Amino acid sequence: MRFNLDTCDAQTYFIKGYGPGWVNINEQEIRRSVIVAPERLLTDWPPQTFADLAAAHFEALLPLDLEIVLLGTGARQRFPHPKLTGVLLAHSVGVEVMDTFAACRTYNILMLEGRRVAAALLMMAD
């Protein structure tokens, strides 16, 4: 699916499109797991599959000073064990779990509302 947003500027990261195994952020096609926030793009997020997720992967989000993290778990919604996301909740960061396509759509909406949001997106199924 492709989105068209006229409000995009060079300093804000929008998800412009997505498909199976890829996401387009500000015209950059990414085919691996990624974290996108309005002012940050982290293309080296280590977990490549849902099974790879570890608590340390969520701890890496704390410096972004977020209100909410959208976890896109690939082609289908899968819930991680609470001990993995507990560090975010302990710092008052909400976690919403959904499939990656839903996380892409939701990220753009929340980001345009001015929320402190990040999408942590897994691309590969396992």
N, C-alpha and C positions, 0 to 999 in steps of 0.2 A: 504494500500500500504506500502511496506517496501523499505527503502533505504539502500544502502551499501556505506559507506564512509570510506576509509582507512586512511584519514587524521585526524581522531578524536583523541584528547588527553584528559586527565582527566580534563583539565582546560577550555575546550571549549564545549559549549552545542550545540549539533546537534539534529535535529529532525530525528530520525532513521526510523520512521514509523507512520502511522496514520490510523484510521478507524472511523466508525460512533461512536461518543461518547468517543473516546480515542486518545491519542497521546503518542508515545514512544520517550523519550528524554534521550539519553545516557543510554539506556537499562532500564529506569524507565518508567513504564506505568502509565500515568496520566489520570484520568477520570473526572476531573473538570477543570474549567477555569484556565488558567495559563499564565504567562508572561515568555517568554524565550528570553534571549539575549546571545551573545557569552560568557560572563563571569558571568551571573546571571541567576538563575532559581527561579522564584517566584510562588510557588504552592498554595499560599493562596489569589490569586486575587479574590476579593469578588463577582463581578457580575457572576451569573451562566447562565443567559439568556440575550438576546438582550434587553428585556424590563427592566432589572435591571441596565443597564448602566447609570452612572451619571458622571458629570464633575469631581468629586473627584477621580474617578477611573483612569482618564487620568492624573490628576495632580500627581498621585503616580508614573508616569513614568518619570517625570522631573529629579529626581536625577540620572538617568541612563546615562545622557549626550548623548542623541541619535540624530541621523541624520534623522531617519525615523522610524515610527511605522506602522507595518502591523496589521490591525485589522481583525481578522478572526471571522465572525459573525455567525458561525454555518454552517448548511447544505446549506444555500443559502446566497447570498450577500444581505445585508441590510445596508442602510446608516443611521448613527446616525445624529441627529440634530446638526448643526454646533456649537451650544452653548456648546455641550458636549466636542468636540475636540478642541475648540477655544484656550484653555490654551496651548496646544502643538504648534499650529500654531503661537501663540503670542511669543513663544520661539524658533521660526524657526525650529521646528520639523515637518517634513512632515508626513502626515497620508494617508495611502492607505487602502482602504476598499475592502475586498474580502471574499469569503466563506473560512471556516477554512482550507479545504484541499489546496486551492490555496495559502493561507498564509503560510502553512507549507512548500510547495515547494519553494516559493519565499524567505522565510527566509533563507533557506540553501544556496541558490544562492548568496544572498546579503551578508550573513555572510562570505562565502568563498571569496568574493571579498574584504573583509576587511572593509565593511561599518559598521557604528555604527547603528545597526538595532536591533529592538526587535519585537517579534510577541506577540500580546495580543490575545489569542485564547479562544473563547467561545466554549464549548463542547456540550451544551444542546440546543435543539430547543425550541422555545416558540410560 
